[in-house]
Amino acid sequence: MNRSYFATVAKGLEEIAAQELEKIGAHQVRATALGVHFQGDQSLLYKVNLWSRLVFKVLMPIFEVECATTQQLYLQIRKLDWSEFLSWQQSFAVQCTGSNPNLNHTHFTALQIKNAIVDQQKDRHGKRSNIDSKSPDLLINAHIDRNICTISLDSSRESLHRRGYHLAMGPAPLKETLAAGIIEISGFDGKVGLYDPFCGSGTLPIEAASLALNIAPGLSRMSFGFESWLDFQPELWQRLKKEASESRSKTLECPITGSDIDAGILQQARSNARLCKLDREIEFQRKALADIEPNANSGILVCNPPYGKRLGEAKDLQILYQQLGDVLKQRFKGWNAYVLTGNRELSKMIGLRSASRLTLYNGSIPCVLLKYELY
């Protein structure tokens, strides 16, 4: 049976995530602000959690209720039949987003929903679920838009950007989902070289290698929210994981390289690559920007250089951006370069005409992804 789902994604990646979901097998795909609506069966729900590189969470809407007032929300939630989704023996938690004039504090709204559910359980069974905010059996998402509250089950529980390999992080890491989005936008498919001259803790090279080797990012996760659902199908889940594991390619066709001037940060990158068994596939080098060289005749350079928001001051970075432009122009002919920066003034220091610009968000920081075609 097909159901409707909503995938939450980073601002700027909605359309690209919609394309990814279609490739995974989703139907009726529609991108909207900060997410993508889609439809599919239970197998697809598991596959999206297992295979998506761009999605934060996959929500399954189950109820819509009116919520003009606190009392109305409580009464509407209490009269719903929760037995299909939650047993009193299971724990749960409620997370809330959005607001209206009478429900303008997310913690208070979540408390009203929690109270309504446990009061119904006590009426029906004389017993109630425990609340577990850290690792609940059922994570309930409530989103308020004006006077309508949409209740969804969170099938992912922990955000899917947490692949499990980022135990060591530099001072300004990219989220794995944003790094994967940049790789997807670049068109990298593993058939040409890839180089990141500001690799930091290795997120861009690791996500590139994962894509090139067809590694399902969810395989490294310990658990998902849907594994505690009442309708969970363990045999189906095990089969999908087995198929994903067997679909991994053995070796890369072309080199993937990351370099950085900081030896300590490079050690973190190597440690992260080792955790996801990619340390033999990615070469990490300690090099200053001025010393880098292409690792193939053609390829894609991707990077997230410092831009004065988190690392140093912007005025100290002008020379670095000028040097990046010189290196691209002089040494990377035949390549395409993608530079993510949160400082448009610094990007002008590169001194090259960009072929395209795309607005993305690195957390709350508005950034631009610049493409340079190098001839």
N, C-alpha and C positions, 0 to 999 in steps of 0.2 A: 504494500500500500504506500502510495506517495504521500509525503507530508511537506509542509512549507517550513523553510529554515531561514535564518538570517546569520550571515557571517560578518563579524566586525573586523574592520581593517583600518590601517593607518590612513589619515587624510592624504589624498593625492594618489592612492593606489587602488581606488575603487574599480575603475574600468579594467585595470590589468588583472585584479583579483577575479573579476567577472569572467574574463577570458580563461583564467586558470581553472575556475570551477567548471566551465563548460568542457574543458579538456578532461577533467576528472569524471565527467558524466552527468553533471547537474542539468536540470531542465528549468524552463521558465526563469532564466537568469535575468536579474534586473539590478543594476548598480544604483545606489543612492548615497546620500551623505553618510560617510564613515562606515559603509557596509554594503553588502550585496544580498538581495533576496533571491532565493532559489528553491526548487522543489526536487524531491527524490525519495527513494525508499530508504529502509534502514541500512542496507549495504552501502549506499552512497554516503550516509551520515558518517559511517565508520571510515570510509575511504577519504573523505575530506579531512577528517582529523588526522589521518595517517599520512596523507600525501600533500596537503596544502603547504606551500612555502610562504604564503603571503597573509594568511588569515590569523587573527588573534584568537577568536573564539567562534564556535558554531552554536547558535541558540536555536531551540525548537519552541516556537510560540504555541501555547496550549490554551490560553484563555485571554479574553479581552473584557474588561469590566469598566463601568463608569466610576469616576472618582472625584467628583466635584468637591466633596468634603471628606474629612477624616472618617466620619461615621459611615458614609456611603461606601468608602473603600473597604472598611472592616466588614460590613454586612455582606457586600458583594463577594468578597474573598471567602468568607465563612460559609456561604451557601453553595459554593462550588464542590463538586465531587473530587476529592483529592486521592481517593483510594486507588485509582488507576495508576497513579504516579508515585505515591508515597505510602509506605507502611509505618505504623507507629513504632516498629522496631528499628527503623532507620533514622539516622540523624539528618539534619538539613540546615541550610543557612540561606539567607535572603540578601541579595545585593540590589540596590536601587539606583537608577539614573533618572534624570529629568525632574521636572517639578511643575506645579501650578500655584496660584496664589494661596491656596489652603494647605498644600502639601509641598512645602518649599525647603524641607530638610530631609535629605535622603536617609539618614539613620533613623529618624522618627518614622518615615514612611515604611521602611523595612520592618520596623518593630510592630507596626500595625498589622502588616501582612503576616508576620510570624505569629502574633497573638491570635489572629483569626484562624489560622491553620491548626494550632495546637488546641484552641477552644473547641473546634469541630471534632478533633480526635478524642478529646476527653468526653464530649457528649456521646460519641458513637461507641467508644471502646473502653472508656474509663482510664485510658492510658494515653500517653503522648510521646512524640519524638523528642529526642535530645537535640539541642542546638550545638553545632560544631562549626565554628567559623574558619578553622584551618583546613580540615579535610572532611567535609560532609559527604554523606552518601548521595545526597541530592542538593545541588546548588541551584537556587531559584533566582532568576533575574526578573526584576520588575522595572519597566520603563514607563514613565508618565509623560504624556504629550497632551497638554491642555487638560481635558476632563476624561481622558481615556488612559487606563493603565493596561499595558500588555504584559502578561505573565509568560515567561519562557523558562524552559529548562536549559541549563548550561551543560552541553555535552562534553566540553573540553576541560572544565574545572580550572586548571591552571592555564594561563595564556600559552598558545601554541608557539609563540616566539621563543619560549624557553625550551630549547632543543635538548638540553642536558649537557652540552659540552662547554658552556661558557662559565666554567668555574673560576677561571682566571680572566680578569678584565682590566683593561687600561682605564685611564681617567675619563675618557669620553667615547665609550663604545657605541657602535651602531646596534640597534635591535636587529636580530637575525632576520625578521620579516622585511625590514627596510632594505637590508643588504641584499636579500633574495630578490626584492622588487627591482633594485638597481641592476642586478645581474640579468633579470628577465627583460627589462627595458633595453639593455645593451644588445640583446639578441645572441648572447653567448650560448653556444651549444656544445662546447668541448672539442670542436674541430679546428679551432685556432688557439693561439696562445693567449694567456691572460696574465696581466701584471698589475699589482697594486703597490705603488711606491710609498704609501703611508699606511701600511697594513695594520699597525697597532696590534691588538690581540687576535687578529687573523680572521675577523668575521667575513669580509668579502671573499677572500680566497677559499675559505671553508665552504661557504654557501655555493660558490662557483663549482668547486669540486664535487659537492653533493649533487648538484644539478647534472653535471657532466657524467657522473657515474650512476645516475638514476637511483639515488638513495632516498628512500622515503623518510622525511625528517621525523615523522612520528615514531619510527622504530626505536629511537634512542630514549623515548619517554617511558617513565615508570608506569603511569596509569592515566586514564581518561575518565571524565565524569560519567559517561554513558555505561561504563563497566559496572556501575552500582545501580543502574536503572532496573525497574521490575521486569522490563521486557528485553533485557540484555540477552543476546544470542552468542554465547562463548564459542561455539563451534564455527560460526560464521566469522567471528573476529579472528580466531586462530588461523583460519584458512586465508583470510586477507593479509594477515601479517606474514604468513609463510610465502604467499605469492610475491609480496613486496620484497622480502628478503632474497628470494631467488631471482628477482629481476635486476639486482645490482650488477653493473658491469665490473669487470675485474681490473682494468687498467685505463688510464687516460690516454687519449689519442695525442694530445698536445700539452705542453707544460703549463703549470699554474705556479706563479711566483709571487711572493710577498716580501717586501723589504721595508726596513725602518732603521732609523739612526740609533734608536734606543735599545740596547742589548737586553735590558730587563723586560721590556715590552715584548721583544721577540721571543724570549723564553716563555712568556705567557701564551703567545701564538702557537708555539710548538707544543706546549702542554695541551691546549685546546684541540689542536689537530690530532694529537695522540689519543685523546679521549674518544674521538669519533673515528678512530682508525684511518685517518687520512694523513698521518705524518710522513708516510712514504710517497704520497702522491703530490704533496705541496712542498716546494722549496722555499724556505725562509732565509733571507740574507740580511746581514747587517750592512747597510749602505746608506750614505747620504744621497739626497736627491740628485746632486750634481754627478754622481758616479753610476747611476743606473743605466742599464743597457737592455734592449729588447730581448726576450727569451725565444722569439720565433720571427720568421720573416714577416708575418702578418698576425694581427691579433687585436685584442681589446684591452686598453688600459682603463682601470676603474680606480677611483680614489676618493677619499673623504679627508682632504687636508684640513688642518686646524684653521679656524676662522674667527678667533677672538672672542667667542662666546664662552667657551669652557677652558680653552688652553691658550694662555698668554693673551697679549693685547694685539688688536688688529694692526696697529701701526707698526709692530715689529714683524709682521708677516708679509709686507709688500714685496720684499726681496724674494721671499720663498715663492710667491705666486709668479713673479717675473721669471724666476729660474725654472718653474714648472713649464711655463710657456716656451721658454728657450729649449728645454730638453725635449718636449713634445715635437717642436718644429724641426729640430736638428737630428733627432735619433729615431723617432717613431713614425717615419714616413710609411704609408701603407696601412697604418693602424687607425682605429677609431678610439677616441678617449672620452670618458664620462667622468665629470668632476662634480661632486656634490659639495656645495658651499652655502653657508648661511649668511655670507657677507657679499652683497652684490658689488660693493666698491672694490673689495679685494679681487673679485673675479675679473674685473677690468684690467688688473695688472697682468693677467695671463697674456694679453696682447694678441689673441687669436679670435677670429670671427666664429661664433658658435653656429652649428647647423640647426640646433633646436634647443629649447629650454622647457623644462617641466618643473612645476612647483610641487615639492614634496615636503613632508614634515618629519624632522628628526626629533621625536618627542613633541614638545610644544614649540620648537624652533622652526619657523618657516625657512625653507631652503630652496635652492634651485639646482636642478641637475642639468648640467651643460654638456652637450655633445659636440665634439670637435672631430671633423673628418680631416685626417692628416695626409697631405699629398706630397 
